[in-house]
């Protein structure tokens, strides 16, 4: 059984490290660590920091964590990051803090191009991977509803996974929630920054009302324009993976898409979406997310959407009553004037 020396042993004296050839230390110890462990080890001493920041180590970690980053376009972009793959990993893992905070973004800093590196996993094994580039500088994009579809509506991707139906609909949805996960990394090549907008674990699983396909949602809630009471005070970066299949047969991925929605359920246009994404990419706040925090934030967002809708309906009913009252009063006044003329 291979073991990694503890930080205390490594910190105890440079002689312990010097006794090992750097190549042996990197290939037999550092290469066995994941990203967070390697980053922690780099803080132990200057010598370990030097060994732990080797570009190839971080390239291997990024490639194994997100297979989509092996795409030539993504590799070329990562090579321009300040510290290469190490910078990219720190940007993309862990996932963004789900607590909305005010973003300070100027419209002149809007990205002119975005790259999406997307990976879908089943029981931590990759079943779908795609890299998509979009030009965000055109007037058409800025004014149109923001939506990214990685699959044509007529297409589907077969997977080696058996479609599990379980003993009922509830078992099917629970199975998909527990076994499907997703990473959706947004890369801004100009600013040399990236962010993972996925919650990784599903926040909602349900059947499509018409087709019966299973829709698995990975939605991150972020701050919008910062104005309290505004429909864009909070915004959801909603990612949906739709699966279909027959019991015992292959599971097919029919949809992998992303939209941006405000608190009224309205889709944002390209410009507003870029402002939000640009702010999230540039914010740089990260925290280790645990448990169901992402799902809890999503449910809180949905609850606030319901409250906002109910409040809007109440106001509309009051307005209707006022209009009716004014109309009745006007009608009575009109006939009173005629009768007593």
N, C-alpha and C positions, 0 to 999 in steps of 0.2 A: 504493500500500500504506500503510495507516494504522499508525502506530507510537505506542506509549505512551512518554512521556518517562521516562528512568530516574530512580530515586530520587535518585541523586547530583545530577542536573541540577535536579530539583525542590527538593532541599535546599540547593542552592548559593546561592540567593537568592530572597527573596520577590518580587523584581521580575519573575522569569520567570513566576511564577504570576499576579501582579497584572496582567500584560500581557494575560491572557486574561479575558474576562468569565466569572463563575462559572457561568452557564448553559451557555456554550459548553464550558467545561472539564468540566462534569458530563455533558453530553449526548454529547460527542465523545471523551472520554477515560475518565472514570470509569465511564460506562455500558457500556463495552466490557470491563471487568474482571470476573473471576469473584470469588466471595466471598473466598477466601484471599488473592488479589492485592489486593483492595480493603482488607482488614484490614491487610495489611502496609504498604500505602501510607499508611494512617491514622497509622502510627507515625513517619513521617518528620518531620513538623512540626505545630505546632498549627493552622496554616492548612489543611493537608491533612487533618488530623483532622476539622476542622469540616466541610469539604466532603465527606469520605468517610463521614460518619455520617448523611447525608441519608436520611430514612426511605424515600422513594420508590425510591432506589437499591437498598436492601436488600429492599424489597418485590418489585421486579422480579427480583432474583436468586433469592429464595425461590420465586417463581412459576415461573420457568424451570427451576429445579432440581427442584422437587417440584410438579407440576401440581395435586395434591390439596389443597394449601394455599389454592387459590383458592376453596374451599368457604366459603360465608358463615359457618358456625359456626366454622371454623378461623380465618378472618380476624378475627372478633369476639374470639376468644380471644387471638390474637397481639397485638391492639391493647392488651391489658391487661399484656403483658410489660413489664418495666422499660424496655427500649429498643426495644420493638416488634419489627419483623422482624429487626433486627440481633441482638437477644438470642435470638430463635428460631433463627436461622442458627447462631450459636455453640453453642447447645445441641444442634442436630441434625447438625452437620457440623464436623469429620469424625466418624467413627463411634466408639463407645466403645472404650476400651482393652480388648482381649480378655483381659488378664491378670487373673485373679480376685483380688480384694482384699476384705478384711473390710469389710462394710457395717454401719454403726451405725444401725439403724432401730428406732424405737419404734412399737409397734402403734397408738398413739393418733394417729399421723400418717398412717395409711393413707388413700389417695385415696378420695373418695366418688364420683368420676366420672372416667372416662378417655376420651380421644378418640384414635382411631387414624387416621392419615393415611397411606395405602398407595399406592405407585406401582410398577408392574411395567414393565420396559423390555425391548425386544428391540433389540440393537445400538444402545443408548442412545436409542431412540425409544419413547415411551410407548405401551403397548398395553392397559393396564388401570389404572384409578385409582378409589379408593374411600375414603370417610370414614365411620367407624363410631363411634358413641357408645354407651357402656355405663354403666349405673348399678351401682356396685360397693358400695353401702351395704347392700343387702338381706341378710338371713340366708341366703337361698337361694343367692345368689352366693358368699358367703363359705365355705359348706360344700360347694358342688358342685365337681366337677373344672373347672379353668380351661381354657377353650377358646374361641377367637374364630374364627368362620367368616364370611368375607365373602360367600361364595356358598352358596346353597341346594344341597344334594347333588343335586337334580334339575335344576339349572340349569347353564348353561355360557355363556361369553362368546366370541363369534367375534372373530378378529383379522384384520388385513390381511396377516398373516405367512403365508407358505407353509410347510406342515409338511414339514420336511426329514427324510428317512429315511436318506439317505446310502447307502453301500455295505454297511452292516451295523448291527447293534445298537450296537456300540461307537462307530461314527461318529455315530449319532444322539445318544447320551448326551453325547459330547464336544461336539457342536454346541450342544446346549442349555446345557451348562456354560459355554461360552465366550461365548454370545450373550445369555442371559437374565440380568437383574440386577434387584434389588429394593431398595426403601426402605420401611421400616416405622417410622414415627415415632409414639411414644407421648407424648401430651400430658396433663399434669395441670393442668386449668384453675384449680384452687384455689391451687396453689403457683406457678402461672405458670412452669412449667418443662417441658422436653421432652427426649426422648432418641431416637436412632435405634438400634433394637436389631438391625437387619439387618447382615449381613456384606457386603451389596451383591452380591458375587460368590458363586456357589454353593459350598457346602462338600461337597455330596454330590448325585449324580444317579443315579437307578436306576429300573427299571421296577417298577410295582406288580405284585405276585405274581399277582393275580387278573385285573385288567382289562387289564394290559399298558400302561396309561398311564404317561407319564414323570413322575416326581416329582422336582422340583428343590428342594433344601433349602438354606435360608439360616439357619444356627444360630449364635447368639452365646452363648458360655459365660461365665457370670458367677459370682461367689461367692454362696454361699447363707447358711446360718446360721453359718458360720465355725468350726464344730466339726470338728476333724480326725477323719477316720474316719466322720463322719456321712454318711448317704445324700444329704443336702442340702449337703454341703461345697461342691460345685460344682453349678450348675443350668444347664440349657440352655434358652434362649429359642428354641424351634424354630419356624421359619416354613417352610411348605411350599407350593409352587406346583405344581399338577398340570396337565399339558398332554396333549392328545390330538389326533388327526387322521389323515387318510390321506395317503400320499405324494403331494405335488403339490397337495393341497387346503388349505383354511384350517386354521390351527392354532387350537384352542379351549382356553381356560382353564377348567378344571373345578373347581378348588379353590384357594383362597388362605386359609390358616388359620395360627393360632399356638397352641402349647401350651407348657407349662412342665414339664420332666421332670427328675427327680433322677438320681443316679448308679446307681440300680437300674432306671431306665427307667420309674418310676412317675410318673404325672401329679400335679402339685401341685393342691391345692384353691385356691379363690379367695383366701382370706385369705393363705396362704403365698405365692402368686404376687404379691399386692399388696405384701407386705413386700419381696420381691426387686425388683420393678419400682420401688417407691418409693425403695429404696436406690440403684438405678442412676440414676434421674432426679435424685435429690438429690446424688449424688456429685460430678458436675461434672468428672470427670477425662476429658480428651480427648487423643488423640495421632493423628498422621497415620499411618494404617495403610497399609502397602505390601505388595506381593507376595502370598504365600499365608499370611500370618500368621493370619488368621481360620480358614482351612481347617486349618492345622497345629494350632491350638488345639482345633478340633472333633475332629480325629483323635486328639489326646492324650486328650481327654475320653472318646471312644469306647473307647480302649485301657484307660483306668482303669476304665470300666464293665465291660469284659470281665474284667479282673483281679479286680475286686470280686465278680463273679458266680462266677468260678472258685474264689476263696477261700471264698465262701459254700457252694459245692457241696462243697468239701473238708471243711469243718466239719460239714456235714450227713452226709457219709459216715462221718466219725469218730464222730459222735453215734449214727448207726445201728449201727456196729460195737459201741460201748459198750453200747447197749441190747440188742443181740443177746447179747453176752457176759453181761450181767446176767441176761437171760432164761434162757440155758443154765445158768448157775451156780445160779440159783434152781430150775430144773427138776431138776438133778442133786442138789441139796441135799434137795429134796422127796422124790425117790425113794430117796435114801440113807437118809433118816429112816424111810421105810416099810419098806425091806428089812432094816434092822438094828434094827428096833423090837423 
